[in-house]
Amino acid sequence: MRSDDGTSRRPLASGGESPLLVAWWLLVFICSMLISIFSHQFLPERFMYDAAIIHENMAMSDLWVGLSFDGWVNTARVLTVMFGLFSEALAIPLYYALVLLLSVRVLDVFNVDRMGYHLLAGAWLLCGALFFSLPSKELVALPVALFLCLSRTPVARLAAAVVFLGYAAFFRQYWAICFFYFVCSLISLRLHVAGRSRLALIVFLLAFMVPFMAAQVAGQPPLTEARMMVNEDRMGSPNSRSAFTNALENTGVWTDAANSALAWLYMNIPLVMLLDSTPHYVLFALFQLMTLTFFVAGCVSYVKQARRLHDPGTTYPRCIAFVVAYSLTQSLFEPDFGSFLRHEMIMMVPMLIVVFCRAHSGRGAPIVDSGSRPGLGGAAPSSVAVN
């Protein structure tokens, strides 16, 4: 049997939910909960650094004194409230259980009959269970990112923008760059869907250069120098094996932008890691390349559907724009592959939504808002609209 996108597929069940899929997602859920509960017993010490800093801040007697723009302090404040409602041992597994349930729902997994998509999504969610199993800034950042991507109405999108910029102000100031890239990527994508691809490319490239020019005008160091400063402090450390440096010496806007672009390629197409003899680096490289392939296929499928239906939709373009914006922001600052993968968890669910776009479009029918996936689409159930 062949799908409408030309790929072969074999239905997993003739009707209803496939027992194999139910078993797979039950296994993912159980394994994720076990990882979330027991990870502190087997994770290496370097995984504990962020949690240790947050616990130190939570123990400070002056934690709630004054207004703070320090990300560690504000994360400690949020988690103090969270762990006040539920113990840390319960709160984190419960948090990730909600992430899993939301992911299964928004991906509409039981209406996808190609197992490759389920294996990829399950692998990402298991990775997420590992990285979300300890107190971290990511516990606060993930709901902020999901709100931005899944909001449908104008009021909700405005509220999501305010929350996102509030997070940037009080937790991670560089998220302001991410929001700028998000808006510009969204504009570029809508221009591309409308058939104005050259203008879309011009808008995108100009937007890419703006943060570098702004840093120079403001008299700030080149943005990609932050990576170098972090790696210099860790020079000689056994935990910095996967660190990478700028390819060019920063002499101005153009070298700063070039270093960012090269870092993006280095992180997202990690061919160099395939040459490493360490098994987990090779597995990471293959996993990253496979994910990128699936994501690009999802983007292509979305654009085809949007052009055919003359409707750009809501959630898919916002998810695509966020993944692009977030990965571009990562290319400015990430010092090593470990940090890159940990922070990549923030865009895990939006990225998987785009990946599954191709799977849903391959079901032999237009993508419709059936009302079963919250946040996807905005049209009435009887109308046809890209999600």
N, C-alpha and C positions, 0 to 999 in steps of 0.2 A: 504493500500500500504506500502511495506517495502523497505527501502533503502539498499544499498549494505553493510552498516555497521551494519545491523541487527536491526535497530530501526524503529519503525513505524512512518509514516509521512502522512499527508494529504495535497495535493497541495492547495495553497491559491488561485490559479487561473489557468484556463486551458491554458492560453497563455498570453504573454505580462506581464506587471507589474500589480500585484494585487492591486485593489483599496484600500484594507485594508492596505497593506504595504505602499502605497503612502500616505495614511492618517496618518499612524503611524509616518513615518519619517517627514512629514510636521509638525505634532504635536511636535515632538522632536525638530525640528528646531525652531519653534515659541517659545516654552517654554524656550529653551536655550537662544534665543535672549532676551526674557523678563528677565531671570535671569541675563544675562550679563549686561543689561542696568540698572536694578533696584536693584541689590543685595545689594548695599551699603546702601539701605534704611531699610533692614531688617536683615542683618548679625550682629551677636554680635560683641562687640568691639574687642575681641581677634583675630577675622579674619582680623582686620585692621592693626595689628602690622607691618607686612612686608611692606605693602603699605605706612605706616607712615614713616618708615625708608628710603624707596626709595624716597619719596617726600622730606624728609629732605636733602638727598644727592643731589637731583636734584636742590634744591634751593641754594646750596653752591656756593659762588662766585668763588672758586678755583676748581670747579668740573673737569675742563679739564687740570689742571696743572699737568704735569709729567705723567710718566708711573705708573700705579697702578695694583697691584695684589689682590686688595680687591674686593670681589664679589659684595658687596653692591654698591661700587663706580662705577664699570664697568657696573652693571645692570642699574644704574641711567643714565650712559652715553648713553647706547643703547636706553633706553626708552625716553630719552630726544630727541634723533634723531627721534624716531618713533612718538612721540607726537608732534614733530615739523612739520611732514608731515600731520598728522591728529590729531585732538584734542583727548585727552584721552577718552572723552565720546564716540567718534566715533571709535577710533583705536582699542579698546579692543573688542567691539562687532564684528567689521569687521574681526579682527584676528581670533576670535572663529568661525565666519561664515565660514572662509576658512578651519579651522580644521574640521568642520562638513562636508563640501563638500568633502574634501580629504578623510575623514573616510568612507563616503558612497561609494565613488568610489573605494578605495582600498579594502574594504570589499566585494564589488560587491553584495550589500545587496538584490538587486531585482532578483538575481538568487538563493536566499536561501528561501525555502518555509516552514521552520519550525519556528514557531513564537517565541519559546523560545530564539533563538539566537538574534532576533530583540529586544526582551524585555531586554535582558542582555546588549546588545550594547547600546540601548537607555538610560538605567539607568546609565551606565558609562559616556556617553556623557553629560547627564544632570548634573552629579556630576562634570564633567570637567568644565561645564559652570559656576558652582558656584566657583570653585577654580581658574579659569582663569579670573574671572570677575574684579579682582583688580590688580594693578601693583605688580609684584613678579618676583623672579628669574626664576620661571617656564616658564614665557613668552619667555625667551631667551633659556632655556634649551630644550623645546619641539622640535623646529625645528632641533636642533643639534642631538637629539636622532633619529628623523625620518630620517634625512639624513644618519645616520649610518646604520639604519635598511633597508632602501628602495633603497640604491645605488646598482646598478647591475654590471656595468662595472668595470674592474680593476682600471681605472683612477678615476672613481667616488668613489670607495671604499677607494682608497688612500686619496683622497681629504676629504672624510668623517672622516677618521682617524685623519688627520691633524686638521680639525675643532674641532673634539671631544677633542683631547689633548690640543688644544688651549683654548677651554672652560675650561678644567680642570686647566690649568695654570692661567687663568685670572679671573675665577669665583668661581669654586669649586675644590680645589686641590684633594679632595678625589675621584673625578671622574677618576683620574689616576688608582686607584684600580679597579674601575668599568670597565675601558677599558681592564686592564689585565685579569680580570675575563671573560670579553666578548670574548677575543681571545682564552683563554683556554677552555671556554665552547663550543665555536664553533669547536675547534679541537676535544674535547671529543664527541660532538654530531656527527661529521662526522665519527669518529672511530666507534661509536655505530651503525650508519647506515650501515657502511661497515661490520658489524658483529664482530667487535673486542671490544666487550662490556667490558671485563675485563680490557683491556688496557685503554679504555675510562674512566672507574671508577678510575683507578689508577692516570691517568693524572688529572682528576677532583679533587680528594682528595688532591693530592700534590699541585695543584694550589691553592686550598682553604687555605692551610697552609702558603703559601709564604708571604702574607702581614703581618701576625702575627710574623713570623720569622724575616722579614725585619725590623719591628718596634723594635724588641728586639736587633738586631745587630746594629741598628742605635742609640740605647740608648734612644728610645722614650718610653713614657708611653704605656701601653697596649691599643690597639685601642678601645676596648669597654669601656674604662674609660671615653671617651668623653660623653657618655650617662649619666654617673653618675654625671659628673660635671654640665651638663645642669640641671638635676633634682634637684641637691642640691641647685642651685640658685633659683629654683622655689618652694622650699619646703614650704608647707602651703598655696600655692596659690590655689584658687578655680578652676583655669584653668588647673591644673595639675592632675585632677582626673584620667585621663586615662594613666598617666605616669607609666612606668615599669622600674625596676632596674635589674642589673645583678644578675643572680641566684647564681653565685659563686664569691668568693673573688679572684681578679686577683693576681696570684702569678707567672705567667709565660706564655709562649706560649700556653700551653695546656688549661689552664683555660680561657685564652683570646679567643681561638678558640671555646671552649665549650660554653662560654657565647654568642658568636655570633650565633652558631648553635641553642641554646635554644631560643634566641631572634627571629630567623627566624621562628621557630615553633610557638612561642607565637603570633607573628604578623600575619602569614599567615594561621594558623589553630587556630583561636581565640576562642577555646571552652570555655575558662574561661569567656569570655564576654557574653556567653549565660546564665550564672548564674546571670548576673547583672539584676537588676530590671528596669534599665533605658531603655526605648523603643528604642532609637536611637542606643544604644550600641548593643542591641540584633539584630536589623536590620542590623547593620554593620557586625556583626559576620556571620549572615546568608548569606549576600551578598558576603562576602569574601570567605566563604566556597563554595558557588555556583560557583563563578568565578574560584576558584582553580580547582574544578571538571571539568568545561568546558575546562579550559586551559590544564589540563592533558590529557583529551580526545582528544584535538586537537593535542597535541604532539604525542600521540600514533598513531593517524591517519596519521600524517605526516611521521613517521618512517615506518609504513607499506607501504605507497605509495612509499616512496623513495627507500625502499628495493625492492619492486616489479618492479619499473621502472629502477632500477640501476642508479639513478640520484638523488643526494642530493639536487639539486636546489640551489637557491640563497637567496631569501627573507625569506622563512619560517625558515631556520636554523639561519639566522641572527636575526630574531625577537625572536626566542626561546632563543638563546644565550644571547641577550640583557636583556630579562625579567629575566632570571636566574641570570645574572651578577648584574643587578641593585638591585634585591631583596636581594642578598647576601651582597651587599654594604650597603643597608638599615639596615641590621641586625647588622652592626657594630656600627651605630651612632644614629639611631632613638630613641628619648627619650619617645615618647608616641604615641598612636594610631592616634591622630589628625595629627601630623606631618607625620606619616607613610602614611595615606590616601592622604594627600596633595601632598607629593612627589611621590606617586604611580601614579599620573596623568601623569607623564612623560612617563611611559611605557604603558599607556592606549591603544593607537592605535596599537603598536606592539603586545600587549597581545591579543587584539581583532582579529587581523589578524590570529594569531595561533588558537584562538577559532573557527573562521569561517572555518579553514582548514577542520575540520571534517564535517561541513555542506556542503561544496563544494564537498568533496570526497563522500558524501552520495547521490549525485545527479544521481548515476548510471553510471557514466563515469569517466575515469581517469582525474586527475587535469591537465589541459592544459593551456598553455599561449595563451589565445585568443586575447591578445593585448588590452583587455578592462580594465585591471587593471594595471596601471603604477607601475613599480617597482617589479611586481610579475613575477618571472621566467626570463629566458633570452634566451629561445629557439625561433626559428622561429615559426610563427603561425601554420604551418602545422605539427610541431613535437610535440611529447608528452614529457612533462617534468614537474617535480614537481616544483611548484611555488617557 
